[in-house]
Amino acid sequence: MIEITILVVMLLAGVAVGLYLRSREGTVRPATLDSGTDERAELLAAAGVTGSGPAVLHFSADWCGPCTAVRRVVAGVTEDLADSPQPPRDIEVDIDADPTLAKALNVMSLPTTFVFDAEGRERFRISGVPQVGDLRSALTPLTV
């Protein structure tokens, strides 16, 4: 009987953790990282985050299935905002080709997307595939 009780408790704990993680996937969260070091700024500038306007930086890889959906979402939102005063840039970085930048930004899983403002400061971070409306809502105030 004790074994069944332990099994049920472990299953419930697993389901709770799974639901929690799923609820966070794809949501736009405010940035928690410090603006960083000079090395981080140099790596971002080399990737194309120059501070000349807002940018959406997303990490991907050839072997990442959900990264295809991120490409579509980011391309669609940046295309919708292309006529704004400061149109956002769409920057894709292959994590296999540039692991140093991924490490500097604490990227732990793919896909991961960052939103930078016109000054090059990290404003939002999205783990998983972003929702179109959420990404548009995060970017729109930065494009004015």
Secondary structure, DSSP 4 states (H G I P E B T S, - for coil): -HHHHHHHHHHHHHHHHHHHHHHHTT-EEE--S----HHHHHHHHHHT--SSS-EEEEEE-TT-SHHHHHHHHHHHHHHHTTTSSSPPEEEEEETTT-HHHHHHTT--SSSEEEEE-TTS-EEEEEESSPPHHHHHHHHGGGG-
